[in-house]
């Protein structure tokens, strides 16, 4: 733990070089060098195009009619799309101006900054009490709610002033400073009463704390006040790290790993630079294990093991991973490109800016990390093997059903063959009020019926910390990986379970270029007649044959063998939407067994080739 004494001494007496606050020496030559590097060509083209669009198109508005939609009907996109469009314009215009120091016409940039400063609140409506009574009872009014996006906006504007120091109109600079003070610094730091996220053990504490902390390091001139501000942020960062078990696994998935641990790292690096190395938040063994997580769960780019509210497609932030590799020595996942400007639909500043400043081109186009990656505290296992030039991967999870961005998915598993997740996780759905409310598990993406886990006597798994999976076995034997879970604790009492042992045996045959998963479910019930529906989820349409189901991708396939005398097969094609409201079709296989006795044992064989 870093004490206030250390924080105070390091901050008050800091003599760090202000030009190093972004982790490199910021000079005009740095921008010129970046503009000539080939791996940035596509990103720089996008920055130029987006800046040109920002100069030619009218700014979007955020009227009351869209602000109120979350409270009146629970939807978010109508407000968030124009809100993030403005942040995208800001990012592109700032980077275009920084990359071209001779650029003098900053009218469009001034206007987008002024427009952001005009917003009623920098928080999203979904993070404000939905009723006027709730707003009046809140700790602060809406314009002073410090949520993820108010924090990110404060940081983006503070870094704008830093990157373009001496080039912006003094009125714009003055207003930015005043707005950040009134909307963020004052409500957060001038009251001893904390915001809820300061003790959160998930991404909020790191994102809010990291963004506000960087804004403070960039703007606050009173060193005594700054020391208190940084101490509060460091304590929030401690809360964030408590959300990680010792194994370093991010239960929210790699996308939220990048979000939360990314902001943790961006702040840690700026604090390190500000204090000339006196305060370092990237030195522990736990940090090194957290840094290694993306390499463990990556398969073939851009695919990842994506339990929880996480997309299976993810383009890693090359700057973030390059800097973590430099600091911790941990491996990085396969990085085939510097992310697009539009890879993050929220257009957060540090991701793109640090991609430009920190990306190490020698780390691009590396090899996927193979082998077994076991996270005992989180109860995830991932195994990846190269066979005949193709990657075969298996992943499964235990844990509990009250994880951050929880899905009721204990015992769920994935199979990856030659670039595709053929048995898959659906990832996040469209975020709405009900998605994070009482109706969360009515959404297919979150419910156990949207995962490859059984439905038992008509009952799905239940949500809550008490609904758990117990790891019974994890071992390698005769070139086979064995992982077993007792899933009875994941289901409500009405399911009538005494025990449910789900066992996975995964093996790879290099000579045949094939992998095999044998899945067994051993049931013990309280009653003599029961019903079981085994469920398997894919985004690929299956081919049904007697006693088998085939999921075929572009370069490989998975074939399931089951006992047709015991099970009746049903295929459902279910229309859904991904996190960005894009249409998707979910293919769900149900294998139904009726009149199941008080004890039953079922085996399923998946051949991957």
C-alpha positions in Angstrom: 0.0 0.0 0.0 1.2 3.5 -0.8 0.7 5.7 2.2 -0.4 9.4 2.1 3.0 10.3 3.4 4.7 8.8 0.3 2.1 10.4 -2.0 2.4 13.8 -0.4 6.2 13.8 -0.5 6.4 12.5 -4.1 3.8 14.9 -5.5 4.7 18.1 -3.5 8.4 17.7 -4.3 8.0 16.3 -7.8 10.5 17.6 -10.3 9.4 15.4 -13.2 9.6 16.8 -16.8 6.2 18.0 -17.8 7.0 17.1 -21.4 7.2 13.4 -20.3 3.7 13.2 -18.8 2.4 11.0 -21.6 5.2 8.6 -21.2 7.4 9.8 -24.0 9.2 13.1 -24.6 6.6 15.3 -26.3 8.2 17.4 -29.0 7.3 18.5 -32.5 9.8 15.9 -33.8 7.7 13.2 -32.1 4.7 14.1 -34.1 6.7 14.2 -37.3 8.2 10.8 -36.6 4.8 9.3 -36.0 3.4 10.7 -39.2 6.1 8.8 -41.2 5.8 5.3 -39.6 4.1 2.8 -41.9 2.2 0.9 -39.2 0.3 4.1 -38.4 -0.7 4.9 -42.0 -4.3 3.6 -41.8 -5.0 5.3 -38.4 -3.5 8.6 -39.6 -5.7 8.5 -42.7 -8.8 7.9 -40.5 -7.8 10.8 -38.2 -7.5 13.1 -41.2 -10.8 12.0 -42.7 -12.7 12.3 -39.4 -11.2 15.8 -38.8 -12.3 16.9 -42.2 -15.8 15.5 -41.5 -15.9 17.4 -38.2 -15.0 20.6 -40.0 -17.7 20.2 -42.7 -20.6 18.8 -40.8 -22.8 20.5 -38.2 -22.3 19.4 -34.6 -24.9 17.0 -33.3 -27.2 18.2 -30.6 -28.3 16.6 -27.3 -31.8 18.0 -26.8 -34.1 17.1 -23.9 -36.1 14.8 -26.1 -33.2 12.3 -26.4 -31.9 13.0 -22.9 -35.2 11.9 -21.4 -35.5 8.7 -23.4 -33.6 6.5 -20.9 -36.0 7.6 -18.1 -39.1 7.3 -20.2 -38.4 4.1 -22.2 -35.1 2.7 -21.0 -33.1 3.0 -24.2 -29.6 4.5 -24.5 -28.4 4.6 -28.1 -30.5 7.7 -29.1 -28.5 9.9 -26.7 -25.2 8.1 -26.7 -24.7 8.1 -30.5 -24.5 11.9 -30.8 -22.7 12.2 -27.4 -19.9 9.9 -28.6 -19.9 11.5 -32.1 -18.8 14.7 -30.5 -16.0 12.9 -28.6 -14.9 11.4 -31.8 -14.7 14.8 -33.4 -12.8 16.1 -30.5 -10.2 13.3 -30.6 -9.7 13.6 -34.4 -9.4 17.4 -34.4 -7.0 17.4 -31.5 -4.8 14.7 -33.0 -4.9 16.3 -36.5 -3.8 19.7 -35.0 -1.1 18.0 -32.9 0.3 16.1 -35.8 0.3 19.3 -37.9 1.8 22.0 -35.7 1.6 24.5 -38.5 -2.2 24.2 -38.6 -3.7 27.5 -37.4 -7.4 27.2 -38.2 -8.8 25.6 -35.1 -12.4 27.0 -35.3 -14.0 23.6 -35.6 -12.0 22.3 -32.6 -12.9 25.4 -30.5 -16.6 24.8 -31.4 -16.7 21.2 -30.4 -14.9 22.0 -27.1 -17.4 24.8 -26.5 -20.3 22.4 -27.4 -19.1 19.8 -24.9 -18.8 22.5 -22.3 -22.4 23.5 -23.0 -23.8 20.0 -22.3 -26.2 19.8 -19.4 -24.2 17.0 -17.9 -21.1 15.0 -18.9 -22.6 11.9 -17.4 -24.8 9.6 -19.4 -28.5 9.6 -18.6 -28.2 5.9 -17.7 -25.9 6.9 -14.8 -28.3 9.5 -13.4 -31.3 8.7 -11.2 -34.2 8.1 -13.6 -36.8 10.1 -11.7 -36.7 13.7 -10.6 -37.3 12.6 -7.0 -34.2 10.4 -7.2 -32.2 13.2 -8.7 -33.2 15.6 -5.9 -32.2 12.9 -3.3 -28.8 12.3 -5.0 -25.6 13.5 -3.5 -25.0 15.9 -6.4 -27.1 17.4 -9.2 -26.8 15.8 -12.7 -24.2 18.3 -13.9 -21.9 17.2 -11.1 -22.3 13.4 -11.4 -18.9 12.0 -11.8 -19.4 8.8 -13.7 -17.3 7.0 -16.3 -18.0 9.4 -19.1 -17.8 12.6 -17.1 -14.4 11.4 -15.9 -13.3 10.5 -19.4 -14.6 13.9 -20.8 -12.6 15.7 -18.1 -9.5 13.8 -19.0 -10.0 14.3 -22.8 -10.3 18.1 -22.4 -7.4 18.3 -20.0 -5.2 16.3 -22.4 -6.4 18.6 -25.2 -5.0 21.6 -23.3 -1.8 19.7 -22.8 -1.3 18.5 -26.4 -2.1 21.9 -27.8 -0.6 24.1 -25.1 -0.3 27.7 -26.4 -2.4 27.1 -29.5 -6.0 27.3 -28.3 -8.0 30.5 -27.7 -7.5 31.6 -24.1 -11.3 31.8 -23.7 -11.6 28.1 -24.6 -8.8 27.2 -22.2 -10.3 29.3 -19.4 -13.7 27.6 -19.9 -12.4 24.1 -20.0 -10.6 24.6 -16.7 -13.7 26.1 -15.1 -15.9 23.4 -16.3 -13.6 20.6 -15.1 -13.3 22.2 -11.7 -17.1 22.7 -11.3 -18.3 19.4 -12.8 -15.6 17.0 -11.6 -12.9 18.3 -9.3 -15.2 20.1 -6.9 -17.9 17.5 -6.4 -15.3 14.7 -6.1 -12.4 16.1 -4.2 -14.0 18.9 -2.0 -16.3 16.5 -0.1 -15.3 13.7 2.1 -18.4 11.7 1.0 -17.3 9.3 -1.7 -18.8 8.4 -5.0 -19.9 4.8 -5.2 -17.2 3.9 -7.6 -14.4 4.8 -5.3 -14.8 1.5 -3.5 -15.9 -0.5 -6.5 -14.0 -3.7 -7.3 -14.6 -3.5 -11.0 -13.7 -1.3 -13.9 -15.5 1.9 -12.6 -12.9 2.6 -9.9 -10.0 2.4 -12.3 -11.7 4.3 -15.2 -13.2 7.1 -13.1 -10.2 7.3 -10.8 -7.6 7.0 -13.6 -9.3 9.6 -15.9 -9.8 12.1 -13.1 -6.4 11.5 -11.7 -4.8 12.2 -15.1 -6.9 15.4 -15.4 -5.6 16.5 -12.0 -2.0 15.8 -12.9 -2.4 17.8 -16.1 -4.3 20.8 -14.6 -3.9 21.2 -10.8 -1.2 23.7 -9.9 -1.7 23.6 -6.1 0.7 20.8 -5.1 -0.9 20.4 -1.6 -4.3 20.0 -3.1 -3.0 17.8 -5.8 -1.4 15.4 -3.3 -4.8 15.0 -1.6 -6.4 14.4 -5.0 -3.9 11.8 -6.0 -4.1 10.0 -2.7 -7.9 9.6 -3.2 -7.3 8.2 -6.7 -4.7 5.8 -5.5 -7.1 4.4 -2.9 -9.7 3.9 -5.6 -7.1 2.1 -7.7 -6.5 -0.2 -4.7 -10.2 -1.0 -4.7 -10.0 -1.9 -8.4 -7.2 -4.3 -7.8 -9.2 -6.0 -5.0 -11.6 -7.1 -7.8 -8.9 -9.3 -9.3 -8.0 -12.5 -7.7 -4.4 -13.6 -7.4 -4.6 -15.4 -10.7 -4.9 -12.2 -12.7 -8.0 -13.2 -14.6 -10.5 -10.5 -15.5 -14.0 -12.0 -14.9 -15.5 -9.2 -17.0 -13.6 -10.4 -20.1 -10.7 -8.9 -22.2 -12.7 -5.9 -23.4 -13.3 -4.8 -19.8 -9.7 -5.8 -18.9 -8.6 -3.2 -21.5 -11.0 -0.6 -20.2 -10.3 -0.9 -16.5 -6.7 -2.0 -16.4 -6.0 0.3 -19.3 -7.0 3.3 -17.3 -5.2 2.0 -14.3 -2.0 1.8 -16.5 -2.5 5.1 -18.2 -2.8 6.8 -14.8 0.1 4.8 -13.3 2.4 5.8 -16.1 1.5 9.5 -15.8 1.9 9.4 -12.1 5.3 7.6 -12.6 6.4 10.4 -15.0 5.1 13.2 -12.8 6.9 12.0 -9.7 10.0 11.1 -11.7 9.6 7.4 -10.8 9.0 7.9 -7.1 5.5 6.4 -7.3 5.0 3.2 -9.3 1.8 1.2 -9.5 3.0 -1.4 -11.9 5.5 -3.4 -9.9 3.7 -6.3 -8.0 3.4 -9.9 -9.0 -0.3 -9.5 -9.2 0.1 -6.7 -11.7 2.3 -9.0 -13.8 -0.4 -11.7 -13.8 -3.1 -9.2 -14.7 -0.9 -7.9 -17.5 -0.5 -11.4 -18.9 -4.3 -12.1 -19.1 -4.9 -11.0 -22.8 -2.2 -13.4 -24.1 -3.8 -16.2 -22.1 -7.3 -15.8 -23.5 -6.5 -14.8 -27.1 -7.0 -17.3 -29.8 -6.5 -16.4 -33.5 -6.8 -12.7 -34.1 -9.2 -11.1 -33.6 -10.9 -13.9 -31.6 -10.8 -14.2 -27.9 -12.3 -16.3 -25.1 -15.2 -14.0 -24.3 -17.1 -15.0 -21.2 -19.3 -12.3 -19.7 -20.2 -9.1 -21.5 -17.3 -9.3 -23.9 -17.2 -9.6 -27.7 -15.4 -12.5 -29.3 -13.8 -10.0 -31.6 -11.3 -7.7 -30.0 -8.5 -5.6 -31.5 -6.0 -5.0 -28.6 -4.7 -1.6 -27.8 -1.1 -1.9 -29.1 0.2 1.0 -27.1 -1.2 -0.3 -23.8 0.2 -3.8 -24.4 3.5 -2.5 -25.6 3.9 -0.4 -22.4 2.9 -3.3 -20.2 5.3 -5.6 -21.9 8.0 -3.0 -21.3 7.1 -2.6 -17.6 6.3 -6.2 -16.7 8.0 -8.4 -19.3 4.7 -10.3 -19.8 3.8 -11.7 -23.3 1.3 -10.0 -25.5 -1.5 -11.4 -27.6 -1.2 -11.5 -31.3 -1.4 -7.9 -32.6 -1.9 -7.6 -36.3 -2.6 -3.9 -36.6 -2.8 -0.7 -34.7 -6.5 -0.3 -33.8 -8.7 1.9 -36.0 -9.8 5.3 -34.8 -13.3 3.8 -34.8 -12.4 0.6 -32.9 -13.7 2.3 -29.7 -17.1 3.7 -30.4 -16.7 5.9 -27.4 -13.5 7.5 -28.8 -11.7 7.6 -25.5 -8.6 9.7 -25.6 -5.9 7.6 -23.9 -6.3 4.5 -26.1 -5.7 6.2 -29.4 -3.1 8.7 -28.1 -1.1 6.0 -26.4 -1.4 3.7 -29.4 0.4 6.5 -31.3 3.0 7.2 -28.6 3.7 3.7 -27.1 3.2 1.1 -29.8 6.3 -1.0 -30.3 6.3 -2.3 -33.9 8.5 -5.2 -33.0 5.6 -6.7 -31.0 3.3 -6.7 -34.0 2.6 -10.0 -35.9 3.9 -12.2 -33.1 2.8 -15.8 -32.5 -0.2 -16.9 -30.4 0.7 -18.2 -26.9 -0.1 -21.9 -26.8 -0.5 -24.3 -23.9 -2.8 -24.4 -20.9 -3.8 -21.2 -19.0 -5.5 -22.0 -15.8 -7.0 -19.4 -13.5 -7.7 -21.2 -10.3 -9.3 -18.4 -8.3 -11.7 -17.4 -11.1 -12.1 -21.0 -12.2 -11.4 -20.5 -15.9 -9.3 -22.9 -18.0 -8.1 -22.2 -21.6 -6.1 -24.7 -23.7 -4.7 -23.8 -27.1 -2.7 -26.1 -29.4 -1.4 -25.7 -32.9 -2.1 -28.8 -35.0 -1.1 -28.9 -38.7 -0.9 -25.1 -38.8 -4.4 -24.5 -37.3 -5.2 -23.4 -33.8 -7.6 -25.6 -31.7 -8.8 -24.2 -28.4 -11.0 -25.2 -25.6 -12.2 -23.0 -22.7 -14.6 -23.5 -19.8 -15.5 -21.7 -16.7 -16.8 -22.1 -13.1 -17.0 -19.3 -10.6 -20.3 -17.9 -9.3 -23.3 -16.1 -10.8 -22.7 -12.6 -9.3 -19.5 -11.7 -11.2 -19.1 -8.2 -12.7 -21.2 -8.1 -15.9 -22.5 -11.5 -14.9 -24.0 -14.1 -17.1 -25.6 -17.2 -15.6 -23.0 -19.4 -17.3 -21.4 -21.8 -14.8 -20.1 -24.9 -16.7 -20.3 -23.0 -20.1 -17.6 -23.8 -22.6 -16.2 -22.7 -26.0 -14.5 -24.6 -28.9 -12.3 -22.7 -31.3 -11.2 -24.2 -34.6 -9.0 -22.6 -37.2 -9.9 -19.0 -36.6 -13.5 -19.3 -35.5 -15.4 -19.9 -32.2 -17.7 -22.7 -33.4 -19.2 -23.3 -30.0 -19.4 -19.7 -28.8 -20.4 -17.2 -26.2 -22.8 -14.5 -27.3 -21.1 -11.7 -25.5 -22.9 -8.5 -24.5 -26.3 -7.6 -25.7 -27.6 -4.1 -26.2 -27.3 -2.1 -23.0 -30.6 -0.8 -21.8 -32.1 0.0 -18.4 -33.5 -3.5 -18.1 -30.2 -5.0 -19.2 -28.7 -3.8 -15.9 -32.0 -4.1 -14.0 -34.4 -6.7 -12.7 -35.0 -8.0 -16.3 -31.3 -8.8 -16.9 -31.7 -12.6 -17.1 -34.6 -12.3 -19.5 -32.1 -11.4 -22.1 -30.8 -14.4 -24.0 -27.2 -13.2 -23.8 -27.2 -13.2 -20.0 -29.5 -16.1 -19.2 -28.2 -19.7 -18.9 -30.4 -20.7 -21.9 -28.0 -18.5 -24.0 -25.1 -20.7 -22.9 -23.9 -24.2 -23.4 -25.3 -25.5 -20.0 -28.2 -27.8 -19.3 -31.8 -26.9 -18.5 -32.9 -29.1 -15.6 -36.6 -29.9 -14.9 -37.4 -26.7 -16.7 -35.1 -24.6 -14.5 -32.3 -22.4 -15.6 -29.3 -21.4 -13.4 -30.1 -18.6 -10.9 -28.3 -15.3 -10.4 -26.5 -14.4 -7.1 -23.4 -15.0 -5.2 -24.7 -18.1 -3.5 -25.1 -19.8 -6.9 -21.7 -21.3 -7.5 -19.7 -24.0 -9.2 -17.2 -26.0 -7.3 -14.0 -27.1 -9.1 -13.5 -30.8 -8.3 -10.6 -31.6 -10.7 -8.0 -29.9 -12.8 -5.1 -31.9 -14.1 -3.2 -33.1 -17.1 -2.9 -36.9 -17.6 -1.6 -38.8 -20.6 -1.7 -35.6 -22.8 -5.3 -35.0 -21.7 -6.6 -32.0 -19.9 -9.3 -32.8 -17.3 -11.6 -30.2 -15.7 -14.6 -31.1 -13.6 -17.2 -29.0 -11.8 -20.1 -29.6 -9.5 -22.8 -27.4 -10.9 -25.6 -28.4 -8.6 -25.1 -25.1 -6.7 -25.7 -23.1 -9.8 -29.4 -24.1 -9.9 -32.4 -23.3 -7.7 -33.8 -25.9 -5.3 -36.7 -26.4 -7.7 -34.4 -28.1 -10.2 -34.4 -31.1 -7.8 -30.6 -31.7 -8.0 -28.5 -33.5 -5.4 -25.4 -33.1 -7.6 -24.4 -32.4 -11.2 -20.9 -33.2 -12.0 -19.8 -31.8 -15.4 -16.5 -33.1 -16.6 -14.4 -32.0 -19.6 -11.7 -34.2 -21.1 -9.8 -32.3 -23.9 -7.1 -33.9 -26.0 -5.2 -33.1 -29.2 -3.9 -35.5 -31.7 -1.1 -33.9 -33.7 -0.7 -36.8 -36.1 -4.3 -36.5 -37.2 -4.6 -32.8 -36.9 -7.7 -33.2 -34.7 -8.8 -32.3 -31.2 -11.5 -34.0 -29.1 -13.6 -32.9 -26.2 -15.5 -35.5 -24.2 -18.2 -33.9 -22.1 -20.0 -35.9 -19.4 -22.8 -34.8 -17.1 -23.5 -37.0 -14.1 -26.9 -36.2 -12.5 -28.3 -37.1 -9.1 -31.8 -36.0 -8.5 -34.1 -35.9 -5.5 -37.0 -37.3 -7.6 -37.3 -40.5 -9.8 -38.6 -38.9 -13.0 -36.9 -35.8 -14.4 -36.3 -33.9 -17.6 -32.9 -32.7 -18.9 -32.3 -30.5 -21.9 -28.6 -30.2 -22.9 -28.0 -26.9 -24.6 -25.2 -26.0 -27.1 -24.8 -22.5 -28.5 -23.2 -21.4 -31.7 -23.3 -18.5 -34.2 -23.0 -21.1 -37.0 -26.0 -22.9 -38.4 -25.7 -26.6 -37.6 -26.1 -29.6 -39.8 -28.3 -32.3 -38.1 -27.7 -36.0 -38.7 -29.0 -39.0 -36.7 -26.8 -39.0 -33.6 -24.7 -36.1 -34.6 -24.6 -32.3 -35.1 -22.0 -30.5 -37.2 -21.0 -26.9 -36.9 -18.9 -26.0 -39.9 -16.8 -22.9 -40.3 -14.7 -21.6 -43.1 -11.6 -23.7 -42.4 -12.7 -26.3 -39.8 -15.6 -28.0 -38.1 -16.9 -29.4 -34.8 -18.9 -32.6 -34.9 -20.9 -33.6 -31.8 -21.8 -37.3 -31.3 -24.7 -38.1 -29.0 -27.0 -41.1 -28.2 -30.0 -40.7 -30.5 -31.9 -43.3 -28.4 -31.7 -41.1 -25.4 -32.1 -37.6 -26.8 -34.5 -35.8 -29.1 -32.7 -33.0 -31.0 -34.1 -29.6 -31.7 -32.5 -26.7 -33.5 -33.6 -23.1 -32.9 -32.5 -20.1 -34.9 -33.0 -17.1 -32.7 -32.8 -13.5 -33.9 -30.9 -11.2 -31.5 -28.7 -8.1 -31.5 -25.1 -7.7 -30.4 -23.8 -4.9 -28.1 -23.9 -2.4 -31.0 -27.5 -3.3 -31.9 -26.4 -5.2 -35.0 -28.5 -8.1 -36.0 -27.2 -11.6 -35.2 -28.7 -15.1 -35.4 -28.1 -17.4 -32.5 -28.2 -21.2 -33.2 -29.2 -23.2 -30.2 -29.2 -27.0 -30.1 -31.3 -28.7 -27.4 -30.9 -32.4 -26.7 -34.0 -33.4 -24.7 -34.2 -36.4 -22.4 -37.4 -37.2 -20.6 -38.2 -39.7 -17.8 -34.7 -39.3 -16.5 -34.2 -41.5 -13.4 -32.8 -40.3 -10.1 -29.3 -41.0 -11.3 -28.1 -40.5 -14.9 -24.9 -40.2 -16.8 -24.6 -38.7 -20.2 -21.6 -38.4 -22.5 -21.1 -36.2 -25.5 -18.1 -36.3 -27.9 -17.0 -33.3 -29.9 -14.5 -33.9 -32.7 -12.7 -30.8 -33.9 -10.9 -30.9 -37.3 
